[in-house]
Amino acid sequence: MYKQIITTVFLIVGVIFGQQKSDESKKAKPPQEFTLGTNLFQGGDLKGAIELWQKALEKDSTLTAAWFNMGTAYDMLHRDSLALICYRNAAKLNDNDADPWIYMAQIYRRQKDYQNTQMCYENAIDRKTDDPELFNSLAIVYDQLGDYQSALSMLNKAIRLDTEYLSAMVNKLVVHNHAENYDSTIFYAKKFVLKFPDEPVSWVQMGIAYHYTGNDAEALKSVDSALVIYPDLASAHYYKGLILLGLKNSSDALEEIGRAIELVPDYRDIAARDGELEPVKNTKQFRDLIEEK
């Protein structure tokens, strides 16, 4: 089974501090360049803001907010190395603040450097112990590293903090499937869909689990339930294709694989490498799907 990436999206949100952090509140007013830089940033002039924050830091290198803001601007300009330097400086200057660690984690995750992503999220959680999103994000990293027990532990903590946290609940199904704990996936998915019947990814995960336990009839019902809710869910089409192939319906199976590729082109490479599709890889229909249009 090809590992399905957990579909939780952690968006970068530009957080600009218009004043110093609370632990700096007693210090003198920051240089004028700091405020002017913030105004430029809010107007969309990222490079101009950076230049002014650099001048502010020349006058006072301990301005935590200037380092953090500059990191955010570099981040938005995709200057990852410079953004990381700025976030690290902000983290050193305010050891209690989780935000620089969160933003560093997002950069490392974008770079697929999961070891450093893990380290950053762990540091963020040390400083912000009651945020279920952080536990969910760390679980995603553990899953990508293949540490499924740690991933499940983090998801359970996220759910304890927020008993209605749907993303963590669905991710728990995904991790159980990645760990090949298919019976556990089915057990939790049945309970989940009774409470949240309109959440499509949970139906897909249940279908995957049924498929890999040899029950393709129930697997097909599950993915079809997902497609009723969300007809353009690429993962549902892809796994429906695998299920139909197991049911010896290769023509319809490849149509579903093709639909998945139309919706999410990454499925083209996944299909090309997927061992389950070996029986049809020499067919013209499959070759036409895999060839770039």
C-alpha positions in Angstrom: 0.0 0.0 0.0 1.3 3.4 -0.9 1.5 5.7 2.1 -1.2 8.4 1.9 -0.1 11.7 3.1 -2.2 13.1 5.9 -4.3 15.8 4.4 -4.2 18.3 7.2 -3.0 21.7 5.9 -1.1 24.0 8.3 -1.2 27.4 6.6 1.5 30.0 7.3 -0.1 33.1 8.7 1.9 36.3 8.7 2.0 37.4 12.3 3.5 40.9 12.6 4.2 42.3 16.0 3.4 46.0 16.2 5.0 46.3 19.6 7.5 44.3 21.7 6.6 41.0 23.4 5.4 41.1 26.9 8.8 40.4 28.4 10.2 43.5 26.7 7.4 45.8 27.7 9.5 47.6 30.2 12.2 48.4 27.7 12.5 51.7 25.9 10.4 52.4 22.8 11.8 50.6 19.8 13.6 52.6 17.1 11.3 54.4 14.6 12.5 52.1 11.8 10.7 49.2 13.5 7.3 50.8 13.3 8.0 52.1 9.8 9.0 48.6 8.7 5.7 47.2 10.1 3.8 49.8 8.1 5.6 48.8 4.9 5.0 45.2 5.5 1.3 45.8 6.0 1.3 47.6 2.7 2.9 44.7 0.9 6.5 46.0 0.6 8.3 43.1 2.1 11.8 44.0 1.0 11.4 47.6 2.2 10.2 46.3 5.6 13.2 44.0 5.9 15.6 46.9 5.2 14.0 49.0 7.9 13.9 46.2 10.4 17.6 45.6 9.7 18.3 49.3 10.6 16.2 48.9 13.7 18.3 45.9 14.7 21.5 47.8 14.1 20.4 50.1 16.9 19.0 47.4 19.2 19.9 43.8 18.3 17.6 42.5 21.1 14.3 43.5 19.4 12.6 40.1 19.4 9.7 41.3 17.3 12.0 42.7 14.6 13.7 39.4 14.3 10.4 37.5 14.2 8.8 40.0 11.7 11.9 39.8 9.5 11.7 36.0 9.6 8.1 36.2 8.5 8.9 38.5 5.6 11.8 36.3 4.4 9.5 33.3 4.8 6.9 34.9 2.5 9.7 35.6 0.0 10.8 31.9 0.1 14.2 32.9 1.5 14.2 29.9 3.8 17.7 30.1 5.1 17.4 33.7 6.1 14.0 33.2 7.6 15.3 30.4 9.8 18.2 32.6 11.1 15.7 35.3 12.1 13.3 32.8 13.7 16.2 31.2 15.7 17.3 34.7 16.9 13.7 35.4 18.0 13.6 32.1 19.8 16.8 32.8 21.7 15.7 36.2 22.8 12.3 35.0 24.1 12.7 31.4 25.3 9.1 31.2 26.3 7.6 31.9 22.9 6.4 28.9 20.9 5.8 30.9 17.6 9.3 31.0 16.2 9.5 27.2 16.7 6.2 26.7 14.9 7.3 28.8 11.9 10.6 27.0 11.7 8.8 23.7 11.8 6.6 24.8 8.8 9.7 25.7 6.8 11.5 22.4 7.6 8.3 20.5 6.8 8.1 22.3 3.4 11.7 21.2 2.8 10.7 17.7 3.8 13.3 17.8 6.6 11.2 15.8 9.0 13.8 15.4 11.7 14.2 19.1 12.2 10.4 19.5 11.8 10.0 17.1 14.7 12.5 19.0 16.8 10.8 22.3 16.2 7.3 21.1 17.0 8.6 19.4 20.2 10.1 22.7 21.3 6.9 24.5 20.5 4.9 22.0 22.6 7.3 22.5 25.5 6.3 26.1 25.4 2.6 25.7 24.6 1.3 22.5 26.2 -2.4 23.1 25.7 -2.6 23.5 21.9 -4.2 20.5 20.2 -3.1 21.7 16.7 0.5 21.4 17.7 0.1 17.8 18.9 -1.8 17.1 15.6 1.1 18.6 13.6 3.7 16.7 15.5 1.7 13.5 14.9 1.8 14.2 11.2 5.6 14.4 11.3 5.9 11.2 13.4 3.7 9.5 10.8 5.9 10.7 8.0 9.0 9.3 9.9 7.2 6.0 10.3 6.9 6.3 14.1 3.3 5.3 14.2 3.1 4.7 18.0 4.4 8.2 18.7 2.0 9.6 16.1 -1.0 7.9 17.7 0.1 9.1 21.2 0.2 12.7 19.9 -3.2 12.4 18.3 -4.7 11.0 21.4 -3.3 14.0 23.3 -4.8 16.3 20.7 -8.2 14.7 21.1 -8.1 14.8 24.9 -7.5 18.6 24.6 -10.3 19.0 22.1 -12.8 16.2 22.0 -14.4 17.5 18.8 -11.1 17.9 16.9 -12.1 16.1 13.6 -8.7 16.5 11.9 -7.0 14.6 14.7 -9.7 11.9 14.7 -9.4 11.3 10.9 -5.6 11.4 11.1 -5.8 8.6 13.7 -7.5 6.5 11.1 -4.8 7.3 8.6 -2.0 6.4 11.0 -3.7 3.1 11.9 -3.8 2.3 8.1 -0.1 3.3 7.7 0.7 1.0 10.6 -1.3 -1.8 8.9 -3.6 -1.9 12.0 -6.6 -2.4 9.7 -8.9 -3.9 12.3 -8.3 -0.8 14.5 -9.0 1.5 11.6 -12.3 -0.3 10.9 -13.2 -0.2 14.6 -12.6 3.5 15.1 -14.0 4.4 11.6 -17.3 2.7 12.3 -17.7 4.8 15.5 -16.6 7.9 13.8 -18.9 7.8 10.8 -21.9 7.2 13.1 -21.2 10.5 14.7 -19.8 12.4 11.7 -21.4 10.7 8.6 -20.6 13.6 6.3 -16.8 13.5 6.7 -15.5 11.9 3.5 -11.9 11.0 4.3 -13.0 8.8 7.2 -15.0 6.7 4.7 -12.0 6.4 2.4 -9.8 5.2 5.3 -12.4 2.6 6.3 -12.5 1.5 2.6 -8.8 1.2 2.5 -8.8 -0.9 5.7 -11.6 -3.2 4.3 -9.6 -3.6 1.1 -6.5 -4.7 2.8 -8.4 -7.1 5.0 -9.8 -8.7 1.9 -13.4 -7.4 2.1 -13.7 -5.5 -1.2 -17.5 -5.5 -1.1 -17.5 -3.4 2.1 -14.5 -1.4 0.8 -16.4 -0.4 -2.3 -19.4 0.7 -0.2 -17.1 2.8 2.0 -15.4 4.7 -0.8 -18.7 5.2 -2.7 -20.1 6.8 0.5 -17.1 9.2 0.4 -17.8 10.0 -3.2 -21.5 10.7 -2.5 -20.3 13.4 0.0 -17.4 14.7 -2.1 -17.4 13.5 -5.8 -14.0 15.1 -6.5 -12.1 13.4 -3.7 -9.0 12.1 -5.5 -8.0 9.6 -2.9 -11.5 8.0 -3.0 -11.2 7.6 -6.8 -7.7 6.1 -6.5 -8.6 3.5 -3.9 -11.9 2.8 -5.7 -9.7 1.9 -8.7 -7.6 -0.5 -6.5 -10.7 -2.1 -5.1 -12.3 -2.5 -8.5 -9.1 -4.1 -9.7 -9.3 -6.6 -6.8 -12.9 -7.3 -8.0 -11.5 -8.1 -11.5 -13.0 -5.0 -13.1 -9.9 -3.6 -14.7 -11.5 -1.3 -17.2 -13.6 0.6 -14.6 -10.6 0.4 -12.2 -8.4 2.3 -14.6 -11.1 4.9 -15.2 -11.1 5.6 -11.5 -7.3 5.8 -11.4 -7.5 8.2 -14.3 -10.0 10.4 -12.5 -7.7 10.5 -9.5 -4.8 11.7 -11.7 -7.0 14.4 -13.3 -7.9 15.7 -9.9 -4.4 15.4 -8.3 -1.6 14.9 -10.9 0.7 13.4 -8.1 -1.3 10.2 -8.4 0.3 9.6 -11.8 3.7 8.9 -10.1 2.0 7.0 -7.3 0.2 4.8 -9.8 3.4 4.2 -11.8 5.1 2.8 -8.7 2.1 1.0 -7.1 2.7 -2.7 -7.0 -1.0 -3.4 -6.9 -1.4 -2.1 -10.4 1.2 -4.5 -11.9 -1.5 -6.7 -13.5 -2.6 -3.8 -15.7 0.7 -1.9 -16.2 1.3 -3.4 -19.7 -2.2 -2.4 -21.0 -2.6 0.5 -23.3 -5.2 2.1 -21.1 -2.7 2.2 -18.2 0.2 3.5 -20.3 -2.0 6.3 -21.6 -2.9 7.3 -18.1 0.8 7.4 -17.0 2.1 9.3 -20.0 2.3 13.1 -19.4 -0.3 14.9 -21.5 
